Structure formats: C-alpha cells, structure tokens
Amino acid sequence: MATPNTLRKPHIVELLPRDGLQTMVHESAWTPPTTAQKVEFIRRAAAAGVPEIEITGFVHPKVIPQLADAEEVARQTAGMSGVVLRALVPNLRGAMRAFDAGMRKVSCLVVASETYQRKNSNMSIEENKQDIERIVDLARRDGHAVDVGMGICFLCPYEGPVPAQRILGLVDYFVALGIDEISIADSIGHAGPAEVAERVDMILQKHPHLKLGLHLHDMSGMAIANVYAGWQAGATSFEACTGGYGGGIAMPVSVNGMGNVPTEDVVNMFHTIGADTGVDLAVLRAAGEWFAGVIGVPSRARVARNGTYDDLLAIGRRLLQEQAATSMKESA
C-alpha cells in the first residue's frame, strides 16, 4: 500500500453546481438558484481557494432541468483565473456543446455496472467507452483537457459487488487512450474504508503516475473515513460537494439524505491531519451557508451544523470567562 507523502497535496474538486443540484427535484421543498446565484457560488468557492470546480453538466435539459442553463453558466464564468473550471459531459453531443460554450476541460462518465449504466445513460458500457474515445479525439484536436469519472466502482444496487478486475480493465482502457486523470466513485454510498483502500492501491500499483481521484456518496456515513483511507492508499484528488447535496439519478430508492461527501468536512479532515488543501475553510463555510439560504435546504455538512474543534474550544473558553466574571461579581 502507498505510504502517505507529506509533500503530496490533496486536490479538492467542488461539485455543488453540478452534482449537488442534479437531484434537487427530489427535495420536498427547495428554491432553484438562478444562473447568477450559481455563478456567485462558483466565484465564492474559487475565492476560498478551491482549485477545481465542476460548474455544470451539458446534459439534456428535459432529463435534468436544473442544469438547463449550462451554456450561460459557462459564458458567465469564462475567463476566471486561478481555478480550473470543468463540465460534466455524458456523451459526444454534450461534449460538443461544452466546447462550443468555451469549456476548456470536460469530465466524461462511465458506469462499471451494465445494469446501472443502462439506467443512467441508456448506453452499454462498451458503447459509452467508444463515445468517450470520440470525445477524446475531438478534445485533442482543439487542445481541450479530458478526465474520466467511473461510477459504481464498488457496489451496485442491482448487480451486487463490482469485480475489482472490471474496474482495473476500464482504467487500463482509459489510460491507453491517454487519460491521466480518473476518479472512481462509490455512487451509492455504501463502500467501506478497506475496499476503498484496496481498490485505490490496486490501480496505483499498475498505474503509479495516474492522478487518481475519489467521488464518494454518503448513504452509510462512511464517506469521510473512505476519503482518509483513499488518501492513505495514494489517491490525491477528492470530489466533494459543499453542503453535502446530490446523489445518483438511477437509484432504486430515494436519494434524499445520500448526498456527496461535504467539501467542508473533507477540507476540515485534511487540515486536522496536517495536509494542506489550500482551501480557506472559513470562506468556504460562508459560501456554503449563503447557498443553503439561497436554495432553502439546510447544509448536511457536519462542519456547518456542529462547527470545528476550534469553534468548540472558543465557546468553552468564553463560557469559562463568563463563569469567572459571574463568580467575581458574586464574591464582591
């Protein structure tokens, strides 16, 4: 297993403007953000030091109407400096839209379960692989960057555990295409730290120079432990959503409460172990609190709900000071 290197820096990828919004229609009550509000969050996240943000998805507006303004979000964020902006593209048509809108980086998606793949995109895994190959060819002609996200890399709600060799075979395929950034996802939020570490280690043993990321949902409450396990095993990129919203769109049950691992909690965890993400947690928390107010859905991040240790310590010290002051008055 890879030994943690203090020189490594966790790379945080913010997903709120895309994955965080894609399942909001399942919320009992929420207020859809305007394009301007989406752009404002993107700017606030960038100001917090988040190095990469998935700003939207170029998907069919009838399937995910929350992302129908993809072109406009891309237009209004064009030219932002100091941050990598990317967009999810589910197919070649989506990639063409993204490139026409000025996106310089896109993220392709494939699912490692044939059943879930069909439900998610109405394509087979093989058809999706061929589509991604066409996207890569298109991107290379114009100098665009492409990464690949692989869903259902641990457990499938329809087929059961996903074989490790299937995951490795997909990684081999995309590396052969020249892809050097791949993330593997626990799309249903039920993977555990041991299997996350094992799968990360398996991939990096064969492809040590790959920039390997994790995309973790949090149905079982183990997502933050999985982030740490993946980091210990050598993963360096971590996709997360401020507020902990989002979820898969092809699940057999409601996705309410199974959102992405919250970005605030991921950043806080890394800071407690001395791994600098470059993200200002206070600024990110403020951005999350603002956006929660915009959509009217409380944040699911523990940092947002309970604060950090420093917050708790400040409250405790203030309480002691108040008690001491009261005692002095009573004894006077």
C-alpha positions as CSV (number, residue, x, y, z in Angstrom):
1,M,0.0,0.0,0.0
2,A,1.2,3.5,-0.8
3,T,2.9,5.4,2.1
4,P,1.4,8.9,2.7
5,N,3.9,11.5,1.5
6,T,3.8,14.8,3.3
7,L,4.8,16.5,0.1
8,R,1.5,15.4,-1.6
9,K,-1.3,17.9,-1.6
10,P,-4.9,16.8,-1.6
11,H,-6.6,18.2,-4.7
12,I,-10.2,19.3,-4.0
13,V,-12.8,19.3,-6.7
14,E,-16.1,21.1,-5.9
15,L,-19.2,19.5,-7.4
16,L,-22.1,21.7,-5.9
17,P,-23.0,23.5,-9.2
18,R,-23.5,20.2,-11.0
19,D,-23.8,17.0,-8.8
20,G,-25.2,18.9,-5.9
21,L,-28.1,20.3,-8.0
22,Q,-28.9,17.3,-10.2
23,T,-31.2,15.6,-7.8
24,M,-32.6,18.6,-6.0
25,V,-36.0,17.9,-7.6
26,H,-36.4,15.1,-5.0
27,E,-36.3,17.6,-2.2
28,S,-39.7,18.2,-0.6
29,A,-39.2,22.0,-0.8
30,W,-36.4,24.0,-2.4
31,T,-35.8,27.2,-4.3
32,P,-33.9,26.7,-7.6
33,P,-30.9,29.0,-7.8
34,T,-30.8,31.5,-10.7
35,T,-27.9,31.4,-13.1
36,A,-26.4,34.4,-11.4
37,Q,-26.6,32.7,-8.0
38,K,-24.8,29.6,-9.4
39,V,-22.1,31.8,-10.8
40,E,-21.8,33.7,-7.5
41,F,-21.2,30.4,-5.6
42,I,-18.6,29.4,-8.2
43,R,-16.8,32.7,-7.6
44,R,-17.0,32.3,-3.8
45,A,-15.7,28.8,-3.9
46,A,-12.8,30.0,-6.1
47,A,-12.1,32.8,-3.7
48,A,-11.9,30.2,-0.9
49,G,-9.0,28.6,-2.8
50,V,-10.8,25.5,-4.2
51,P,-8.5,24.6,-7.1
52,E,-11.1,22.9,-9.4
53,I,-14.9,23.3,-9.8
54,E,-17.3,21.3,-11.9
55,I,-19.5,24.3,-12.8
56,T,-22.3,22.5,-14.7
57,G,-23.3,19.5,-16.8
58,F,-24.1,19.6,-20.5
59,V,-27.0,17.1,-20.2
60,H,-30.4,17.0,-21.9
61,P,-32.5,19.8,-20.2
62,K,-35.6,17.5,-20.1
63,V,-33.6,14.9,-18.1
64,I,-32.0,17.4,-15.6
65,P,-33.8,20.8,-15.9
66,Q,-31.7,22.2,-13.1
67,L,-28.7,22.3,-15.5
68,A,-30.6,23.7,-18.5
69,D,-28.5,27.0,-18.2
70,A,-25.2,25.2,-18.8
71,E,-24.2,27.4,-21.7
72,E,-24.9,30.6,-19.8
73,V,-23.1,29.4,-16.7
74,A,-20.1,28.6,-18.9
75,R,-20.3,32.0,-20.5
76,Q,-20.5,34.0,-17.3
77,T,-17.6,32.1,-15.7
78,A,-15.3,32.3,-18.7
79,G,-12.0,34.0,-18.0
80,M,-11.9,33.2,-14.3
81,S,-8.3,32.9,-13.2
82,G,-6.6,30.8,-10.5
83,V,-9.1,27.9,-10.8
84,V,-9.8,25.1,-13.2
85,L,-13.4,25.0,-14.4
86,R,-14.8,21.9,-15.9
87,A,-18.1,20.5,-17.0
88,L,-19.6,17.0,-17.0
89,V,-20.4,15.6,-20.5
90,P,-22.5,12.4,-20.7
91,N,-21.9,11.9,-24.4
92,L,-20.4,13.3,-27.5
93,R,-23.2,15.7,-28.1
94,G,-22.7,17.1,-24.6
95,A,-19.0,17.5,-25.2
96,M,-19.6,19.4,-28.5
97,R,-22.0,21.7,-26.6
98,A,-19.4,22.2,-23.9
99,F,-16.6,23.0,-26.3
100,D,-18.8,25.4,-28.2
101,A,-19.6,27.1,-24.9
102,G,-15.9,27.7,-24.3
103,M,-15.2,25.0,-21.8
104,R,-11.5,24.1,-21.7
105,K,-11.9,20.9,-19.6
106,V,-14.7,18.2,-19.6
107,S,-15.3,15.2,-17.4
108,C,-16.7,12.1,-19.1
109,L,-18.7,9.5,-17.2
110,V,-18.9,5.7,-17.5
111,V,-20.5,3.3,-15.1
112,A,-18.9,-0.1,-14.2
113,S,-22.3,-1.8,-13.8
114,E,-24.0,-2.8,-17.0
115,T,-27.5,-2.5,-15.4
116,Y,-26.8,0.9,-13.8
117,Q,-25.1,2.1,-16.9
118,R,-28.3,1.4,-19.0
119,K,-30.5,3.1,-16.5
120,N,-28.1,6.1,-16.2
121,S,-27.4,6.8,-19.8
122,N,-29.3,4.3,-22.0
123,M,-26.0,3.0,-23.3
124,S,-24.0,-0.1,-22.7
125,I,-20.6,0.1,-21.1
126,E,-18.9,-0.7,-24.5
127,E,-21.0,2.0,-26.3
128,N,-20.0,4.5,-23.6
129,K,-16.4,3.7,-23.9
130,Q,-16.5,4.2,-27.7
131,D,-18.3,7.5,-27.1
132,I,-15.6,8.7,-24.7
133,E,-13.0,7.7,-27.3
134,R,-14.7,10.1,-29.8
135,I,-14.8,12.8,-27.2
136,V,-11.1,12.4,-26.5
137,D,-10.3,12.6,-30.2
138,L,-12.4,15.8,-30.5
139,A,-10.8,17.4,-27.5
140,R,-7.3,16.7,-28.7
141,R,-7.9,18.5,-32.0
142,D,-8.5,21.7,-30.1
143,G,-6.3,21.3,-27.1
144,H,-9.1,20.6,-24.5
145,A,-8.5,18.6,-21.4
146,V,-10.5,15.4,-20.6
147,D,-10.8,13.4,-17.4
148,V,-13.0,10.3,-16.8
149,G,-15.2,9.6,-13.8
150,M,-16.1,6.0,-13.3
151,G,-19.4,5.3,-11.4
152,I,-20.4,2.2,-9.4
153,C,-16.9,1.1,-8.7
154,F,-17.6,-0.8,-5.5
155,L,-21.2,-1.9,-5.1
156,C,-24.2,-1.8,-7.4
157,P,-27.8,-1.7,-6.1
158,Y,-28.8,-4.1,-8.9
159,E,-25.9,-6.4,-9.5
160,G,-24.1,-6.5,-6.1
161,P,-20.4,-6.1,-5.6
162,V,-18.5,-5.0,-8.7
163,P,-15.4,-7.1,-9.6
164,A,-12.1,-5.4,-9.0
165,Q,-10.8,-6.7,-12.3
166,R,-13.6,-4.9,-14.2
167,I,-12.5,-1.6,-12.6
168,L,-8.9,-2.2,-13.5
169,G,-9.8,-3.2,-17.0
170,L,-11.7,0.1,-17.5
171,V,-8.8,2.1,-16.0
172,D,-6.4,0.2,-18.4
173,Y,-8.6,1.2,-21.4
174,F,-8.7,4.9,-20.5
175,V,-5.0,5.1,-19.7
176,A,-4.3,3.6,-23.1
177,L,-6.4,6.5,-24.6
178,G,-4.0,8.9,-22.9
179,I,-6.3,9.9,-20.0
180,D,-4.1,10.7,-17.0
181,E,-6.9,11.8,-14.6
182,I,-9.5,9.2,-13.5
183,S,-11.8,9.2,-10.5
184,I,-13.6,6.1,-9.1
185,A,-16.9,6.6,-7.4
186,D,-18.9,4.9,-4.6
187,S,-22.1,6.1,-6.3
188,I,-24.4,4.5,-3.7
189,G,-22.6,5.5,-0.6
190,H,-22.1,2.0,0.9
191,A,-18.4,1.2,0.3
192,G,-16.1,0.9,3.3
193,P,-12.6,2.0,4.0
194,A,-10.9,-1.4,3.5
195,E,-12.3,-1.9,0.0
196,V,-11.7,1.8,-1.0
197,A,-8.0,1.4,0.1
198,E,-7.7,-1.9,-1.7
199,R,-9.1,-0.6,-4.9
200,V,-7.0,2.5,-4.9
201,D,-3.9,0.6,-4.2
202,M,-4.7,-2.0,-6.9
203,I,-5.0,0.8,-9.5
204,L,-1.9,2.7,-8.5
205,Q,0.2,-0.4,-8.3
206,K,-0.3,-0.8,-12.1
207,H,-0.6,2.9,-12.9
208,P,1.6,4.8,-10.4
209,H,1.7,8.0,-12.4
210,L,-2.1,8.2,-12.7
211,K,-3.8,11.2,-11.0
212,L,-6.4,9.0,-9.2
213,G,-9.4,10.6,-7.6
214,L,-12.4,9.5,-5.4
215,H,-16.0,10.5,-5.8
216,L,-17.9,9.4,-2.6
217,H,-21.5,9.5,-1.7
218,D,-22.5,9.1,1.9
219,M,-25.5,6.9,2.4
220,S,-23.9,4.8,5.2
221,G,-21.9,7.6,7.0
222,M,-18.5,6.2,6.0
223,A,-17.6,8.7,3.2
224,I,-15.2,10.7,5.3
225,A,-13.5,7.5,6.5
226,N,-13.3,6.5,2.9
227,V,-11.6,9.8,1.9
228,Y,-8.9,9.1,4.6
229,A,-8.5,5.5,3.5
230,G,-8.1,6.5,-0.1
231,W,-5.6,9.2,0.8
232,Q,-3.6,6.7,2.8
233,A,-3.6,4.4,-0.2
234,G,-2.3,7.1,-2.6
235,A,-5.4,8.9,-4.1
236,T,-4.8,12.6,-4.5
237,S,-8.0,14.1,-5.9
238,F,-11.2,14.3,-4.0
239,E,-14.5,15.3,-5.5
240,A,-17.0,16.7,-2.9
241,C,-20.0,18.9,-2.6
242,T,-20.3,21.9,-0.3
243,G,-23.4,21.2,1.8
244,G,-23.3,17.5,1.1
245,Y,-26.1,17.6,-1.5
246,G,-26.6,15.4,-4.6
247,G,-26.8,11.7,-5.4
248,G,-27.2,9.2,-8.2
249,I,-30.0,9.6,-10.7
250,A,-30.6,5.9,-11.4
251,M,-31.0,4.6,-7.8
252,P,-33.9,2.2,-6.9
253,V,-34.7,4.3,-3.8
254,S,-35.0,8.0,-2.9
255,V,-31.6,9.7,-2.9
256,N,-32.7,12.2,-0.1
257,G,-30.0,12.2,2.5
258,M,-27.4,10.3,0.5
259,G,-25.6,13.2,-0.9
260,N,-21.9,13.7,-1.8
261,V,-19.3,13.8,1.0
262,P,-19.4,17.5,2.1
263,T,-16.5,19.6,0.9
264,E,-16.3,21.4,4.2
265,D,-15.9,18.1,6.1
266,V,-13.2,16.9,3.6
267,V,-11.2,20.1,4.0
268,N,-11.6,20.0,7.8
269,M,-10.4,16.4,7.9
270,F,-7.3,17.1,5.8
271,H,-6.4,20.1,7.9
272,T,-6.7,18.1,11.1
273,I,-4.0,15.6,9.8
274,G,-1.8,18.4,8.6
275,A,-2.4,18.0,4.9
276,D,-2.8,21.5,3.4
277,T,-5.6,21.7,0.8
278,G,-5.0,25.3,0.0
279,V,-8.7,26.0,0.8
280,D,-9.7,28.6,3.4
281,L,-12.3,26.7,5.4
282,A,-13.9,29.8,6.9
283,V,-14.5,31.3,3.4
284,L,-15.9,28.0,2.1
285,R,-18.2,27.6,5.1
286,A,-19.6,31.1,4.4
287,A,-20.1,30.2,0.8
288,G,-22.0,27.1,1.8
289,E,-24.1,28.9,4.4
290,W,-25.0,31.5,1.7
291,F,-26.0,28.9,-0.8
292,A,-28.1,26.9,1.7
293,G,-30.0,30.1,2.3
294,V,-30.5,30.6,-1.5
295,I,-32.0,27.1,-2.0
296,G,-33.7,26.8,1.3
297,V,-32.2,23.4,2.1
298,P,-30.0,23.1,5.2
299,S,-26.4,22.0,4.8
300,R,-25.7,18.4,5.6
301,A,-22.0,19.1,6.4
302,R,-21.0,18.4,10.0
303,V,-18.8,21.4,10.0
304,A,-21.8,23.6,9.0
305,R,-24.1,22.0,11.6
306,N,-21.6,21.5,14.5
307,G,-18.6,23.7,13.8
308,T,-15.0,22.7,14.1
309,Y,-12.9,21.9,17.2
310,D,-11.6,25.5,17.2
311,D,-15.2,26.7,17.3
312,L,-16.0,24.4,20.3
313,L,-12.8,25.5,22.1
314,A,-13.7,29.1,21.6
315,I,-17.2,28.6,23.1
316,G,-15.7,26.6,26.0
317,R,-13.2,29.3,26.8
318,R,-15.8,32.0,26.5
319,L,-18.1,30.1,28.9
320,L,-15.3,29.8,31.5
321,Q,-14.6,33.5,31.2
322,E,-18.3,34.3,31.7
323,Q,-18.4,32.0,34.7
324,A,-15.3,33.5,36.2
325,A,-16.7,37.0,35.7
326,T,-20.0,36.0,37.4
327,S,-18.1,34.4,40.3
328,M,-16.1,37.6,40.9
329,K,-19.3,39.7,40.9
330,E,-21.0,37.4,43.4
331,S,-17.9,37.4,45.7
332,A,-17.5,41.2,45.6
